[in-house]
Amino acid sequence: MLLFGLPIPGNVTANAVLSASDAQSIDLKIDDGKPGTGSVVTMTNTMQPSCASSDTATTATYATSASASRVCTMLFITGF
């Protein structure tokens, strides 16, 4: 598993680093283009409300209308 985000002092790299549009673009190129399913996922809507549209993994979409530039952290599930 690889977590891609900005560092939290004294903790993991879980701060948002990408716009929702950029996260969606990466997800579409590598996986299924959905923030809650597949091998490339983001934090839940509760954790990063401007990244995904909901906490329901199967229906969530990327909140590409969000104006902020850093709203998403990505998790790449590698399988080893």
C-alpha positions as CSV (number, residue, x, y, z in Angstrom):
1,M,0.0,0.0,0.0
2,L,1.3,3.5,-0.9
3,L,-0.2,6.6,0.6
4,F,0.4,9.7,-1.5
5,G,-0.1,13.0,0.3
6,L,1.6,15.9,2.1
7,P,3.2,15.1,5.4
8,I,1.5,15.6,8.8
9,P,4.3,16.6,11.3
10,G,5.2,13.5,13.3
11,N,2.7,11.3,11.4
12,V,2.0,9.8,8.0
13,T,1.6,11.6,4.6
14,A,-2.1,12.0,4.8
15,N,-2.7,15.7,4.1
16,A,-4.4,16.5,0.8
17,V,-2.0,17.1,-2.1
18,L,-4.1,16.9,-5.3
19,S,-7.1,18.6,-6.7
20,A,-10.1,16.4,-7.3
21,S,-9.7,16.7,-11.0
22,D,-6.0,15.6,-10.8
23,A,-6.9,12.7,-8.6
24,Q,-9.7,11.6,-11.0
25,S,-7.3,11.8,-13.9
26,I,-4.7,9.5,-12.1
27,D,-7.5,7.1,-11.1
28,L,-8.9,6.9,-14.6
29,K,-5.4,6.1,-16.1
30,I,-4.6,3.4,-13.5
31,D,-7.9,2.1,-12.3
32,D,-11.6,2.6,-12.5
33,G,-11.9,6.4,-12.0
34,K,-14.0,6.1,-8.8
35,P,-12.7,7.4,-5.5
36,G,-14.0,4.7,-3.3
37,T,-13.4,1.5,-5.3
38,G,-10.6,-0.4,-7.0
39,S,-6.9,-0.3,-6.3
40,V,-6.6,3.5,-6.3
41,V,-8.8,5.2,-3.7
42,T,-9.1,8.4,-1.8
43,M,-10.0,9.3,1.8
44,T,-13.7,9.3,2.6
45,N,-15.9,12.3,2.1
46,T,-16.0,12.7,5.9
47,M,-12.1,13.0,6.1
48,Q,-11.7,15.1,2.9
49,P,-15.1,16.6,2.0
50,S,-14.0,18.4,-1.1
51,C,-12.5,15.3,-2.8
52,A,-15.3,12.7,-3.1
53,S,-19.1,13.3,-3.3
54,S,-20.0,10.8,-0.5
55,D,-18.7,8.1,1.9
56,T,-20.5,5.4,0.0
57,A,-17.7,3.7,-1.9
58,T,-19.9,2.3,-4.7
59,T,-21.6,5.6,-5.6
60,A,-19.0,8.2,-4.8
61,T,-17.6,10.4,-7.6
62,Y,-14.8,12.9,-7.6
63,A,-15.9,16.4,-6.6
64,T,-14.3,18.0,-9.7
65,S,-16.2,21.2,-9.2
66,A,-14.3,21.9,-6.0
67,S,-12.3,25.1,-6.4
68,A,-9.5,24.2,-3.9
69,S,-6.3,23.0,-5.4
70,R,-5.4,20.5,-2.6
71,V,-8.3,18.4,-1.6
72,C,-7.3,14.8,-2.1
73,T,-4.9,12.2,-0.7
74,M,-4.6,9.0,-2.8
75,L,-4.1,5.4,-1.6
76,F,-2.6,2.9,-4.0
77,I,-3.4,-0.7,-3.0
78,T,-0.5,-2.8,-4.3
79,G,-1.4,-6.3,-3.3
80,F,1.9,-7.3,-1.7
